Amino acid sequence: MATWSKDFLLDFIELFRQEECLWRVKSKDYFNRSKKDSSYQILIGKLQEVEPDATRDTVVKKNQQFVQRV
């Protein structure tokens, strides 16, 4: 994550915030697996701009790192 620019990091966080089905437990889509898969694909696409071999696991780990820092 040290190689991420500030702008990229802010874009990634904003994109994650827009995908409420991944983090808002009270969202109607929180338990919708296909919606979550679609949201993860969006985040994977963004992350692949700086880490071409990024996967869903990479996105999950990055998000966990953000949460631990807050």
Secondary structure, DSSP 8 states (H G I E B T S, - for coil): -TT--HHHHHHHHHHHHH-GGGT-TTSTTTT-HHHHHHHHHHHHHHHTTT-TT--HHHHHHHHHHHHHH-
